[in-house]
Amino acid sequence: MNRTPLFRAALAAALSLSADAYGQGPRPAGPALPATASGALAGRLVDAVNSPDTAAITRAVDAARPSAWQRDEVLATLRGLRDQGGGVTLGETRTTPAGSAIVQLWARRADAGVELLVGADTAAPGRLARFSLRASLRPGGTIRPLPRTRMEEGELVRALDDELRRLAAADRFSGVVLIGRGDRIVYQGAFGTENLATRTPITPASRFHIASMGKMFTSVAIAQLIQQGRLSLDDTLGALLPEEPWTPQARGITVRQLLSHRAGLGGLFDRAGFRENYVYATSAELLPIFASLPLASAPGERYAYSNEGFETLGAVVERLTGMRRNEYVARNVFAPSQMREIRVDALADTLDRRVFPQTHAEGDVLGLRPRVMVPRGISGGGAGGGHATAEDMFRFGRALLGGRLVNRGLVDQFTGAADAPEQGQRYVFGFEVRRVNGRTVFGHSGGGPRGVAICDQSDYFADGSWTVIVLSNYDAPFCADLKDEIVDVLTYQ
């Protein structure tokens, strides 16, 4: 749900690297890089950072022919590693399912490091298709695995709380972690500060920016309209919203394609007509920004995560119900779920108990200086946004699985609970679903990469046994790694 140039740059960086563009400084001895095209490119980045030639980084980036904003971002990252860290040594490495290399680089003259993602272009292995600074690191700041054995509830809670306190002390985690067992909350830990200026501590009552987790509410609203017989997955935009200036191709987009990010629509926040820090009263008010523009791909052709698609779904809810999307979900999702603290119709500055995102300042690549607050505060809409507590998100999951929002057949269809993939994660209709040690888990994430400082995760076990909510005002992806660790442990309980 975030839209800064840094956010867009981190999501879309595409560089083409030339092997002879880098200075060939000695690569430090240590762990080996993956024997892949991505690993080879990561090695060239390490060589550039460690080159004794101070102009090597500039030459390397210029030879890569990035766009203007890509060039600035990559230069800042590489120069920061050289200038702040005095060069780097290689730490742990791993490979993602998509083939990208994730590498830890530790500073030579500071007790800190970074984690970089480097991905080669599959069609041209000598080119770099993905590059992002995922996180700043501290020694001892990685998650220590919890026991993979069956534990008594009290033992489980103590082990988790001890690890969270250690991670908070290492400045790796700030936020709230909630564990639910059935209808009971068995653990809720709060760490860090809501506001750096006032030093107000985060509590279980703190409201976090929930970003794209709010897509689940729009999805449920659509499911309710289908259950009522007022809508079908195969209805088209041309029939549902005929007065909008859709292109002929866009008029054939179906509700099914919107829900699964296969409509060919875009990201919204980088559109020229989108207004920062403005409260749009309705989802329909956003449609003229993009409705008349050409699609990025033919409807149904490929998956591409789209905020525009979910704002369009919000407009469908408004057309069929005669209510604003936010008003509809407040009455038909929040109220029956007993979500008492969530706010989607207000900018963050008007809220009490608001948690401010906190990140490292531009240029502080290694995170050596104090964090700074980021004034992100957009209100909610079809694509997400707004502010909520961890308990709000817990209550939503219990209401959904308890049949208080839609029938269980629609829950299974929209979440993909009946057909979860054995490997990896699948996006269904407003929910992400996967299997963990044979258990089906679904939910949604929210936030963005480094610099956004919003990292939210919600996971609901499809059998109703466990809920895991992690809301953090530090950068991704740490909260996701933490959530995955907890979910994995809970499959043994």
N, C-alpha and C positions, 0 to 999 in steps of 0.2 A: 504493500500500500504506500510505499515511499517513492519519492520522485526527484531526488536531488541529482545533479550531474554525476556526483560520485557514485550514487546507486546505479545509475544507468551505465556508467563506465565499467563498474565491476561486473555487471551482468553480461555485457556485450563485448568485452575486449577481444579484438581479433588482430594478432600481429603476424607478420611473415618474417621469419628470421633467416638471415644468411650466415652460413657457417664461418665465413671469413670476415664477418663484421665485428667479431669480438676480439678484444685483447686476450692473449693466451697466458694469463697469470697462472701460477701453479695451483691446482685444485687441492684443497686440504685432504689429507688422508682421513679415512673414517668409513662410515657405512656406505654401501654401494647404492647408486641410483638404480631405479628399475631399468632393466634391459629392454626398453621400449623406445618408440619415437618420442614420446612425452618425456621419458627419463633423459634422453639425449638433449632435448631442448632445455630441460631444467639444468643440466650440467653446463650448458653454454651460458645460462644466466649466472650461475655461480662463478664461472670464469670471468664474466664481465664485471661483476661486483668486486672480485679480488684482483683485477688487473692493476698493475702499477701505473698504467697509463690513465690519467684522470679523465681523458676525453673518450675513453673506450666505450663508456655507457652511452654517451650522446651519439657516437657514431653507430653503435649497435641499434639503438632505437630508431634513428633516422633511416638506417638501411632497412628496417622492418616495415617502413611505409604505413604507420598507423594513422588514424584520423587525429585531428588536433587534440580532442579531449583524451584519446587513448595515449597519445604521446606524453602529455603532461602527467597522466596517472602513472604510467610505467616508469618514466624518468624519476618521479618523486619517490617511488618505492625503491628502485635500485640505488639511487643516490643516498637515500636514507640509510640503507643497509651498509653502504660504504662509509658515509660520513659519521653516522651515529655509532655504528658498530665496529668500524675499523676493519671491515671485511667480515667474512662469515666462514663457519665450518658446518659441515653437513651433519644433521641429526637423523631422526627416524624418517623413513619414507614408506609410502604405500601407494597402491594403484586403485583408482575408483572403477566401478563397473563399466563406466564409459571409456576407460582407458587413460584418463588423466593421471598425472603424477602429483601426489601431495607430498611436499618435502618440508621438513623442519630445518631452518637455517639459524644457527646460534652465533651471536656476535662475538668477535674476538676480544673486544675490550669492554664489554658490558655483560652483566649477568642477565641476559634477556635474549629473545629470539623471535622469529616469526614462522608462520606456516603459510606456504605458497601453494597455489594450485596452478599447474602448468599442463595444458592439453594440446597435443598435436592435431593438426587437420588430418582426418582419415584419408582424404583424397590426395593430399600432398604432405607426406610425413615430415618434410623439412620446414613446414609452416606451423606457426603457433596459433591455434584457434581459440584457446581459453587461457586467461591469465588473471589471477586475483590474489590479493593479500587477504587470507582468510582470518588470521588472528595474530595478535602479539602474544608471546609466550614468556613464562617464568619457570625456572627450575622448580620441580615439585608441583607444578600447576596442572599436570595432566590428571585425569580421573583414575583413581586407584580402583581396580575391579572389586566389586562386592562379591561375597561368597555365592557360588552357584550351587547351593544346597537348600533344602527345605528348612526354614527357620521359624521359630515362634514369632508371633507378631511383634512383641516387645523387642526381641533381638534384632529383627529386621529394621525396626524404626531407629534403634540406637546406632546400628551400623551406618544407616543412611545419614542420620543427623551428624554423626562424627565426621563423615566424609564431606558433607556440605559445609560444615564449620571450617574444616581445613581449607577447602577450596575458596571460601569467602575470605579467609585470612590471607590467602595467597593472591587476593584480588582477581580471581578468575570467575567468580560468580557473584551476582547481585540480583535479588529477586525473590520469588516465592515458589516453593515446590509443594504440591499437594498430592497425596496418595489417598485414593478412596478404595474401600473394599466393600463391594455392594453399595448399599445406601449410606455407609458410614465413612466419615473422614478419619483415617487412622493416623495421618501425619500431615502437618502443615508447618513448614519452616520458612521463616522470613529473614532475609539477609540484605545488608547494604542500606543505602539512603535514598529516599524519594527525591531530595533536593540538595544539591551540593552547597548551595548558599546558606540554607537553614540547618543543614545536617539532620533533617527530620528522618528518623529511621523508617525503613519499609516494614509494614506489618501485614498480617493476613487481610486487613481491610483496605490495603492500598489498591488504587485503580491503575492498571497498566494499559498502554496503548495495545489493542489486540490485533491491529492490522488485518491481514487476510484471513485470520480465523473467522471473521465475520461472514465470509462466503458461505459457511455452513448454515447460517440463519436464512440467507436468501435461498439456498438450496431447499431447506425445509419448507419455506413458504411456497415454492413451486410444487413440492411434493404434496402439500395440503390442497392446492388447487387441482392437482391431478386426482387426488382422492375424492374430491368433491365433484368430479366429472366436468370441471370447467376448463380443462386444459389437457393436452396430450403431449408426449415427448416429440411427436412428429409435426406439431403445429409450426408454421413458418412465420418469420417476421413480416412478410408481406401481408399475411392475414391478421396477425396480432397487433401490429403497429403500422398500419398502412399509410398513415399521414406523414411518417418520417421520410426524409429524403434518401432512402436507401438506394444503393446502386442496384441494377437488375440482378446481379449475382448475389448480393446480400439479401435480397427479398426471399431467396430460397433457403436461408439459414434456418435450421430447426432448433427447437428448445433442447433437444438431445445434444446437438453440437455445441450450443452455448454452455451447457452444464459441464461438458467434458473438455472444454478449451480446444475445440476443433472447428470453430466457426470461421477462422481466418481474420478475426478482429485483432486489434492491437493492444498496447499497454496503457493508453489514455494519458498518463501523467507527462509524457513527452510531447503531447500534441500542442501545437502553437496556441490553440484557443483555450487550453486549460488554465484556470486561475488558481494560483497558490493561495493557501490560507483564506479560502473563501468557502462559506457554507452553502452548498447547493441544496436547495429546499427539497428537491425530488431527484430521483434517478433520471426521469424523463428530461429534466433540464440539461443533462449532460449529453444527450444523444446528438444534438446538432453539431457538437464538436467533431464527431467522427463519422456520422451516418452516411454522409455523401462521399466519403473518401474511398478510394479503391481498397479492396481487401488485400491482406498480405499473402494469402493463399486461398485456393478454392475451398468452399465449405466442405468439411469432412476429410480434406486431403492430409492434414498433419496436425499433430498436437503443438500448440503454442500458447503458453499461459497468458491469459487475457483478462485484465481488469475491465476493459470495455464490454466483454461478453457478460460479465456479472452485473454491471450497471444496466445493460440491456434487459437482463432478467428482472432486475428491480423495477424497470419501467413496465415490464409485462405484468408484474404483480400490481402495480399502480393502476394500469388500464383495466384489469379484470375486477379489482376490488373497489376502485374509487377512493382508495386511501394511499397516502404516501408510504413508500416502502418502510421507512423507519417506524411509522405509526402502526403499520400492519404487523411487523415483527414484534413490536412492543406488546401488542394485544394478544397475538396468536402464537408467539414463541417464548418471549421473556416471561409473560404473566403465568402461563401454565407450567413453566419450568421453575417458577419462583426465583427468578434471577433479579434480585432486589437492588443491586448496586450498579448494574450496567448502564452506561449513558452513551447513546449514539447520536443524539440531536444537539450536542453542545461541543464547542471548541474546548480544548484542554485547559485553556487559561481560566475558564469559568468553573472548573471543578476543584473540589477539595479532595485531599488524599491522592492527588495526582502524582504519578511517578514520572520523573523526567528521564529521557534517554541520556546515557552518559557514554562518551567515546573518547578516543585519543585525538588530539588536535592534528590538523593537517601538518604533515612533515614529521610528526612524532611516530615514525614507522615502528620503532621498537617499544613504544609505550613507556618511555622512561619518565615522562613528565606527568603531572596530575591530570586526571580526566577532566573533560569539559562537558557541560550540559548542552543538549540539542533541543531547541524549542519545537519539536514535532507535535502537532496537535490537531490534525484534521478530524472532522466529525465523521460519523458513519454513513454508509450507503450500501448499494448493492454489492460492491466489491469488497466491503469490509470497513475497518476503521472503528472509531469509538474507543471507549475505555471500560474495563471490567475488572473484577477481582477473580482470583483463582477459584473461589467458591462458586461464583456465577457460572464459570465454565464447567465445573463439576456438576452443578444442578442441571445444566443443559443436557449433558450426556445421560444423566439418570432419567430425565423426562423423555428423551429420544428413545432410549432402550426400553423404557417402561410403557411405551405405546401412548403417551399423553400428547404427542405431537402429530404423529401419523401412525398408520398400522405397521406391524412388524414386517409384512411383505415389502412395503415401500422402503422401510429402513434398510432391509437387506439389499434391495435393488439399488438405492441411491448410494449406499456406502460400499457396495461390492462385497459385503460380508459373506455372501454365499459362494463367491468365486475369487477369493483372495489369491494373489500370485505366490507361488512357493519361493521365488527368488525376487528380490527387489521390491519396489513399491509401485502401485498403480493408482492413477487419478481416475475416479469414477464420476459421480455427479455432485461435485462440491465437497467431496471427501477423498482423502488419501488412505489407501488400504494396503496392508501387507500381512504376511504370516511370520511369526517369531516363535521358533521352537514348536511349531505345530499349532500355535494359537493365533486366531485372527484378531487383528488390532486395526482400528480406523480412527481418523481424526483429521486435523488440519494444522498447518504451521502458519506463522505470521512474522513479518519483518523483512530483513534484507541482509546484505553482506556488511563487511567492516565499514564503519562510518555512519551506519543507520542507527545502531544502538537500540534496536527493537528485536527481541528474539523470543518468540512464543511457540509453545508446543502443547497440543492436546492429543492424548491417546486414550481411546476407550476400548477395552476388551469386548469383543462382540458377544461373548457369553455373559456379560454383565458383572464379571468377577472383580475387575480392577479398573481404576481410572488413574491416569498420570497427567497432571497439569504442571507445566513449567512456564513461568512468565518472568522475563528478565529484561532489565534496562541496560545490559551490556551487549556487545556485538555478537552476532552469529559467527560461527555455527556452534559455539560451545553449549548452548542450552539444548540443542538437538542431540549432541553427543551425550550429554547428561541424561536426557530423557530416554535415549536408546539403552543406556546402561541400566537404568531403573526398570524399564519394561522387560529387558532380558532377564533380570533377576526375578521379577515377579512371575515369569512363566514357570519357575521352579517351585512356586509356593502353592 
